[in-house]
């Protein structure tokens, strides 16, 4: 019984990681590009790095909304089908 609960928690964490990974990767890539551009131009404005990261992450989230919702629905269906 305890191992089933741990499996559910593990699956929940894995699906959360799987769904959030593309959004986080987009933020990391854009942050890296902006940081390199700031280093090259020697412009060290703090807000300049946040706006492109947030915009990229929102765009990726909107673009992948169908895939994310399909993953979440599939996970929810698996949770309700589990034998008791």
C-alpha positions as CSV (number, residue, x, y, z in Angstrom):
1,X,0.0,0.0,0.0
2,X,2.8,2.4,0.9
3,X,4.7,1.7,-2.3
4,X,1.6,2.5,-4.4
5,X,1.5,5.9,-2.7
6,X,5.1,6.5,-3.4
7,X,4.6,5.5,-7.0
8,X,1.8,8.0,-7.3
9,X,4.0,10.8,-5.9
10,X,6.8,9.8,-8.2
11,X,4.6,9.9,-11.2
12,X,3.2,13.3,-10.2
13,X,6.6,14.8,-9.8
14,X,7.8,13.3,-13.1
15,X,4.7,14.7,-15.0
16,X,5.3,18.1,-13.4
17,X,8.9,18.0,-14.5
18,X,8.0,16.8,-18.0
19,X,5.4,19.5,-18.5
20,X,7.4,22.4,-17.1
21,X,10.7,21.5,-18.8
22,X,10.1,23.1,-22.2
23,X,9.0,26.4,-20.5
24,X,12.0,26.4,-18.2
25,X,14.4,25.6,-21.0
26,X,13.1,28.5,-23.1
27,X,13.7,30.8,-20.1
28,X,17.2,29.5,-19.7
29,X,18.1,29.9,-23.3
30,X,16.7,33.4,-23.6
31,X,18.4,34.4,-20.4
32,X,21.7,33.1,-21.6
33,X,21.3,35.0,-24.9
34,X,20.4,38.2,-23.1
35,X,23.3,37.8,-20.7
36,X,25.8,37.3,-23.5
37,X,24.3,40.4,-25.3
38,X,24.6,42.4,-22.1
39,X,28.2,41.3,-21.6
40,X,29.1,42.2,-25.2
41,X,27.4,45.6,-25.1
42,X,28.3,46.3,-21.4
43,X,24.7,47.3,-20.7
44,X,23.9,46.0,-17.2
45,X,20.2,46.8,-16.8
46,X,18.5,44.3,-14.6
47,X,15.0,44.7,-16.1
48,X,16.4,44.0,-19.5
49,X,16.9,40.3,-18.7
50,X,13.5,39.7,-17.2
51,X,11.1,41.0,-19.9
52,X,12.5,38.8,-22.7
53,X,12.6,35.7,-20.4
54,X,9.0,36.2,-19.3
55,X,7.8,36.8,-22.9
56,X,9.6,33.7,-24.2
57,X,8.2,31.6,-21.4
58,X,4.7,32.8,-22.0
59,X,5.0,32.2,-25.8
60,X,6.3,28.6,-25.2
61,X,3.5,28.0,-22.7
62,X,0.8,29.2,-25.1
63,X,2.4,27.3,-28.0
64,X,2.5,24.0,-26.0
65,X,-0.9,24.5,-24.3
66,X,-2.5,21.7,-26.2
67,X,0.3,19.2,-25.4
68,X,0.4,20.3,-21.8
69,X,-3.3,19.8,-21.3
70,X,-3.2,16.4,-23.1
71,X,-0.4,15.3,-20.7
72,X,-2.4,16.4,-17.7
73,X,-5.6,14.8,-18.9
74,X,-3.8,11.5,-19.6
75,X,-2.3,11.6,-16.1
76,X,-5.6,12.4,-14.5
77,X,-7.2,9.5,-16.4
78,X,-4.5,7.2,-15.2
79,X,-5.1,8.2,-11.6
80,X,-8.8,7.4,-11.8
81,X,-8.3,4.1,-13.5
82,X,-5.8,2.8,-10.8
83,X,-7.1,-0.3,-9.1
84,X,-7.8,0.0,-5.4
